[in-house]
Amino acid sequence: MRKAGKRRADWRLEWRAQCRRQMRRPTLTRIKYGFAWVYKPVLDDGPSRAFDTMAEYRRWCHEHLPPYLGYRLMPANHEEFRGEYERLHAPRLLTAAQKAMQRAKRR
C-alpha cells in the first residue's frame, strides 16, 4: 500500500479549509459563484427550439451539434461504436509495455 506523503495531507487540509470557508457564505452567493457558463456552439447561437418528440430532438442534436458536446445517437450496432471508440482512443489506452514496444519498433 502506498504511503500518503506530507504534501498530499497538506493538500487535503487546505481543500477542507476552503470548503468550510465556502459553506460560511450565504446560499445566494454560493449559487452565484458555483456555476460556470461555458459557450456551446449552435446551442447558444440560435433562438430556443421546441421539438414534438424526444426522437426529433435527438436527431436534431446528432445532425447539428459538434461531437465533443456528447449529444450523439448511439448506433444500433454497439460493435460499430466500439470500433469507432477504439480507433479514436486506442493510442491513449495502451499500457506502458505496449508503448515501450512501439518506441522500440520505431528505432
N, C-alpha and C positions, 0 to 999 in steps of 0.2 A: 504494500500500500504506500502511496506517495505521501510524504510528509508535507504538511502545509507550511509554507515559509512565512517569515515575518512580513514580507511585502504583501502577500495575499491577505493576511489577517488585518493589516493596516487598511487595505482597500475596503474590506467588509465593514470595518468600524466607520470609515468615512461615509460609505454608502448609507449605513443605518442612521448616522447623524443627519445626513441630508434628508432622508425620508422623514425623520422626526420634525425637522425644520419645516418641510413642506406641509406636513399634517397640521402644523400650528397656523397655517394661512387660512383665511376664510374660504369657504367652499366655492364661492363665485370666482375668486382669484385663482384657485386651483383649476377650475374648469377653463377659465380664460387662457391660462398658460399650459394646460395639459394636452392640448391638441395642436398638431402641426398641419398646416394646409400644404398640400402637395399638388402641383399642377398635373392634371391628367389630360393629355391631348384628346381631342374630339369630344370627350365628355364635358369639359369645361368651356369649349369654344362655341357651342351652339345653344339654342334655346332648350328648354326642358322637353322631354319626349314622353309620350304615353303609348303603351302597347296593350292590345286587347288580350294577348295571351303571353305566358312566360316563354313559350316556344318562339314567338315573334321577337321578343326581347333578346333571347339568347342568340338567335340567328343574326339579328342586327349587330350585336356585340361582336360576334365572330367575324362578320364581314367588315366592320368599320374600325374596330379598336386594335391598337398595337398588341402583339402577343405578350409583351412583358407585363401588361396590366393584369393578365390572368383570366380574361373573360372568354377563353376559347372553349369550343364544344369538344367534348370527349369523343373520340372516334368509336364507332360501334365495335371495331376490332381492336381490343386493347393491345394486341401484339404490335399493331401498326404504331400505336402511341409509344409503346416501349422501345421499338426500334428507333423512332424519331428522338426520343429522350436520350437513348444511348449514343446516338450519332452526335447530338449536341453537347452532351455532358461527359462522355466516356473519357476524354483526356483528363478531366478533373477527378475522376473516380478511380484512377489507377492506384495500386498500392505502391509503397516506396520501392519494393523489389522490382515491380514491373517498370517503374520509371527508370531505375538503375539499368535494367536490361535494355530499354530503349536508348539511353545515353550511350551504352556500350556499343550498340549496333551502329549508331551514327558515326562513331570514330573510325 
